[in-house]
């Protein structure tokens, strides 16, 4: 793994010692259809290949510790890594230099957050179910810094043109935020909707008090060379979005 080629660094005004970003699918040893830097152990890939990919990740990024790999369940539970909590969860927060927060995605939206001083940070797996359930708000509330002191970066996820959803998804978001329906564009012929997951997440973050939001604009489905996409390929690997302190 070459960080300059195989890692998409977060473009946001975080303190210099805070490092964050998303791995690309290149730079690993997994065979098709998981080629190459698959970091998900639950995908059906060879476990030895995944272990080697994870070792390459730790070495290439000079991580202070192995990332804490969560069991993600599309909910809103937040794991406090400083307290040793690593059970089923879709977000993780930390403040200790030996804690690397990470989430795995292949179309779902990854979000990282930190405070302006870099004293706390978190990573969030925000698929539409978790996003609608409030996983971003739960993570903001769990961080020890106030929302006004937080910033966020949104990593690669499925783009609105490819994220076609049913009325049930629109209703799930509208139940908590009736004014968000303009972020669901009717799809021609199918009777479904194109959902803008980036705009939905930004709206949720801003409502929770986090105005400093960056990133977005990627599409995991259309960018086959760089990103895994479950919706596009079915059997595929997972990228990792990580955040840690380099102090």
NORTA-V468911 format. One line per field, one symbol per residue. ss: DSSP state (~ for helix, > for strand, _ for the rest). phi: phi as a letter, one per 20 degrees, with the letter a starting at -180 (. if undefined). psi: psi as a letter, one per 30 degrees, with the letter a starting at -180 (. if undefined). Layout:
BEGIN
ss=???
phi=???
psi=???
END
This chain:
BEGIN
ss=__~~~~>>>________>>>>>>_______________________~~~~~~~~~~~~~~_______>_________>>>~~~_______>>>>______>>>>>___>>>>>>>_____>>>>>>_~~~~~~_~~~~~~~~____~~~>>>>>_________>>_~~~~~~~~___~~~~~~>>>______>>>_~~~~~~~~~~~____>>>>______________~~~~_____>>>>>>>__
phi=.dgfddceffdbefgfeedbqcfeeenddfegeegcefdeedeoffffffffffffgfffelffafgeefeecmdcfdeeffenebfgacbbcbbefecdebcdbbqfeecdcbefemebbaccedfffffffofffffgffffefgfeecccdefbffffdeecefffgfffffebgeeffedegefmemdceeefffffgfffffeoeeeccnnnebffeeffdcfbfffdmfaeceddcbbdef
psi=kjefegkjkkjlhllffkklakklflgafklkggkehkgkfgfflkeeeeeeeeeeeeeefhkflkkjjljkghagkkkjeeggjgaklglkllfkfgjjkklklhelkkkklllffgflllkkjileeeeefgeeeeeeefkfllefglllkkaklkleffikllfeeeeeefefifgfffgjkkkkefgaljkjeeeeeeeeeeffgjfiklalgljfefieeekljeeefcjlaklkklklkg.
END
